[in-house]
Amino acid sequence: MNKLFNHQKKASKITLWGVSVSPFVRKVKVALAEKGLAYEQQSILPTLLLNATNCSVPEKFAKTSPLGKIPAINDGEVNVSDSAVICAYLERAYPTQNKLYPECNEKYAKVLWFENFADNVFAEIAYKKIFMQLFIIPHVLQGVEDKEMVETAKNKELPRLFDFLESSLQGKWIIGDDFSVADIALVTQFISLKQVDVLVDETQWPKLHAYIERVLTRSSFSQVLIEK
């Protein structure tokens, strides 16, 4: 048989590196839950924060994540880092499990676009400018948050993104009726906002509010939220 064809990878012991407070680690945990894949988690901060808090960097983590970022996984002998790359890898390695990417080329492209939007544009505001300032800096690094940055992000930048997402929702999920990795990537960022009491106003963004609640009722999200 032609070895170029992809086959279902035999399940091996998956190790997930990272702390669950990270939306990107949560994203991978939800993806693993959606696919029904067992794993063990090694809770670890990214190398930048390990160095800042005078903690050593485990050799295996350094090998698994060359840039020192979380999440990263070991799947047998395979090392993968970056949440988007990990999710894409899981889809290829375990194709018969619950699919996170649609077959339709157009929908596939839209899913990739919204995943990138969530991981970069949305995360830049929700995670870096709000969550990190209100949680990571004061509670992990023992520093002082930039209040002006937080207020600008909350009152000016975030509402524009909420408006965009409200107008983008035309079905049950962000891409119509197909639940995908894009939904996982988006809502894990909303969880970070909720953890610092930044919520979506139901009267101003009713479709977005209902969408978030709908995603959070999935068993994969419920499982991850219980584990946090």
Order of alpha helices (4+ residues) and beta strands (2+ residues): beta-alpha-beta-alpha-alpha-beta-beta-alpha-alpha-alpha-alpha-alpha-alpha-alpha
